[in-house]
Amino acid sequence: MQVERISADVNLKHKPRSGKEAYTMLIHSLKAEIEEKQEILSQLTKTEIKQKFIDGWNPATRSVNIYDL
C-alpha cells in the first residue's frame, strides 16, 4: 500500500525532551482525538440525532461545529 500524503496538526501538551517522548506524546494525542471522533460518530448514527441534523441542514452551510450541550 502506498500513501501519497498524510497530514495532521497535532498539539503536544508540552515541549518534549526527546524524540521518544515526542513520539509517545504524539501517539497519546492522536488516540485521544480518535476516541473523541468515534464518540461523535456514535452519537451521529443515532436515528434521532441523524434526523435533527438532516432537518436543520442549510445548503449555504460550509462548516459544522459539533458540541455537547
C-alpha positions as CSV (number, residue, x, y, z in Angstrom):
1,M,0.0,0.0,0.0
2,Q,1.3,3.4,-1.0
3,V,0.3,6.5,0.8
4,E,0.9,9.7,-1.2
5,R,0.4,12.2,1.6
6,I,-0.7,12.2,5.3
7,S,-1.4,15.4,7.1
8,A,-2.4,16.2,10.6
9,D,-2.0,19.1,13.0
10,V,-1.3,17.7,16.5
11,N,-0.7,19.8,19.5
12,L,1.6,18.4,22.2
13,K,1.0,19.1,25.9
14,H,4.5,20.5,26.4
15,K,7.9,20.6,24.7
16,P,9.2,17.1,24.6
17,R,12.7,16.4,25.9
18,S,13.5,13.6,23.5
19,G,12.3,12.0,20.3
20,K,10.9,9.1,22.2
21,E,8.9,11.4,24.4
22,A,7.7,13.4,21.4
23,Y,6.6,10.1,19.7
24,T,4.8,9.0,22.9
25,M,3.0,12.3,23.2
26,L,2.0,12.2,19.5
27,I,0.5,8.7,19.9
28,H,-1.4,9.7,23.0
29,S,-2.7,12.8,21.4
30,L,-3.9,11.0,18.3
31,K,-5.5,8.2,20.3
32,A,-7.4,10.8,22.4
33,E,-8.6,12.6,19.2
34,I,-9.7,9.4,17.6
35,E,-11.6,8.3,20.7
36,E,-13.4,11.7,20.6
37,K,-14.2,11.4,16.9
38,Q,-15.5,7.8,17.5
39,E,-17.9,9.1,20.2
40,I,-19.1,11.8,17.8
41,L,-19.7,9.2,15.1
42,S,-21.5,7.0,17.6
43,Q,-23.9,9.9,18.5
44,L,-24.4,10.9,14.9
45,T,-25.6,7.4,13.9
46,K,-28.5,7.6,16.3
47,T,-31.7,8.0,14.4
48,E,-32.9,11.0,16.4
49,I,-29.6,12.9,16.0
50,K,-29.4,12.0,12.4
51,Q,-32.9,13.3,11.7
52,K,-32.3,16.5,13.6
53,F,-29.2,17.1,11.6
54,I,-30.9,16.4,8.3
55,D,-34.0,18.6,9.2
56,G,-31.8,21.5,10.3
57,W,-29.5,21.4,7.3
58,N,-29.0,24.7,5.4
59,P,-27.4,24.4,1.9
60,A,-25.4,27.5,2.5
61,T,-23.6,25.9,5.4
62,R,-19.9,25.3,4.7
63,S,-18.7,24.0,8.1
64,V,-20.2,22.2,11.0
65,N,-19.5,22.7,14.7
66,I,-20.2,19.8,17.0
67,Y,-20.6,20.3,20.7
68,D,-22.3,18.6,23.6
69,L,-25.0,20.7,25.4
